[in-house]
Each structure stands twice: as structure tokens, then as C-alpha cells.
């Protein structure tokens, strides 16, 4: 795993959480919608007597638990990486890495925040990655 891949893990986990939250909202919409009656011929012998929304309620419960676990993992990962970023000597490098990998900002926004050109931020970012690698030659695996 490269340094950049390791530092990108919080962003990947954040994207998964956002996706799961959207799925959760979809399940909640389906659970609260009214289904139409089925007037067609029923062929199956074992028909569920549960209301259609019951199926979605169990999915909602499971997904809410999964999102909670993912959020906890994200916070733990951010704390770990933040402590590792603290070991860098340059405050500029620390700032760029935090903005990029812990606050999920794009380079153009980081440049605006720091009042630098985008090119300068990219240079600081490249140096920060090299220095981070020097302090952390083998980044510990963190399972998503």
C-alpha cells in the first residue's frame, strides 16, 4: 500500500458511508410508501403474510448498525492519521495533508484556504507525501 493510498482510506470510507446513507434513505422511502394491491393470479404456494414494508424495516435496522460501525471506524482512522501527520516538521505540509485527507478538500480549495496557487499546494503536497513516507515507511493496514 502506498502512502497516498493509506492516507486516502478515510476518504474511501467516507464515500461508502455517504452511499450507505443514501441507500438508507431509499429504504425509508420504500418502507413508508403504500404498495398497490396484487390482483393477478398467485402461483406460489407459500405467500408471506407480512406487510411489504416489514422487509424494508429489517434492512433499515441492519444498515443503520452498519453505518454506525463505519462512522466509528472513520473517526478512529482519522485520529490515527492525524497523530501521524503531527510528526511532520512543516506546518504547511501538515495543513495540506489534513485538508486533503482528513477534511476531503480538493487541491483548488486548499489553495484558496491557504492563499497559495494550486501549483504551490501540489508542490507542498508532494513534499509532504515524501516526508510522511520517511516517518512511516510501512503504513499499518486498516481494514474498512
Secondary structure as UniProt FT lines:
FT   HELIX           3..7
FT   HELIX           9..32
FT   HELIX           52..85
FT   TURN            86..87
FT   HELIX           91..97
FT   HELIX           98..102
FT   HELIX           107..114
FT   HELIX           118..135
//
